Amino acid sequence: MGSLCSSCFGGNGGESSNLMPSPVSQETRRRQQLEAAERRREENERRGVKNLDSVRRQQQRSEEMGRREEEAARTGGGSPTLKWQTS
């Protein structure tokens, strides 16, 4: 019974080194952590969004509207371009 437990705790000499993960270089570890962080960021961006393309189109539309409003404000001086005439 003792030999059964000793194999779990490295009692069989050099065989226990196979159970421990091999040391990884710092550069490899940093790269893996960066990749994992990027995956988490992308997953968080997609969370709750069923159609990612429609969200991107909506963002592009809103940016375009913002640009048009800024351009209209610069060229028109803030005054409306339509004038009402009443008689």
N, C-alpha and C positions, 0 to 999 in steps of 0.2 A: 504494500500500500504506500509505503514511503517513496518507492521509485516512481509511482504514478505522479505524485505531487512534485517530486524533484525535477521531473522533465519540464514541468510548467515554469519553474523558477530557475532554470539554467543549471540543473544539477548534472547534466550529461556533458560537461566540458564545453567544447567549441560550438555545439549545436545551437546554443542560445543566441549566438550572434546572428543567426538567420531570422530570428523573430524580431529583432530590433531594426528599425528603418536605417538605411545607410545615410550618412551625413550628406547633405545637399549643399552645393556651393551657395554663397550669399547672392551671387548674381542670378542664379537659377531660381532661388527662392523669391527674390524681388520680382522677377519676371512673372512667376506664377501668381504672386499676390496682385500684381498689376492686372493680369488677365482676369483674375477672379473679381477684382473690384470693377473692372469694365463690364463684365457679365452682369454683376449685380445692378450697376447703374442702368444698363439697357433694360433689364427686367423691370426695374422700378418705373422706367419711363413708359413701358408698354402695359403696366398693370392697369386694368380697368378700361383699356382702350381696345375695342374689338376691331376697328378698321383703322389701321395706322395711316394708310394713304389718305383717307378723308380728313384726318386730323392735320396732316401736313398741308393739304390743299387749303384748309380753313386758315391755317397760320399764314400761308402765302397770300391769301386774299386779304387778311387783316393787315399784313405788312404793306401790301400794295395800296390799300385804302389810306393807311397812315401816310405813305409817301405822297399820295395825291392830295391829301388835306394839307400837308406841309407845303407842297408846291403851290397850291391855290392860295395859301396864306401869304406866301412870299410874293407871288406875282400880283395878286389882287389887293394887297395891302390890308386884308381883313374885311374889305367892303364886299357886299354881295354883288354878283355879276348880273343878276336880274333886277330890272327896275319896273315897278308897277306904275301904270298911268291911270289916273281916274279923271273923268270929265264931269 
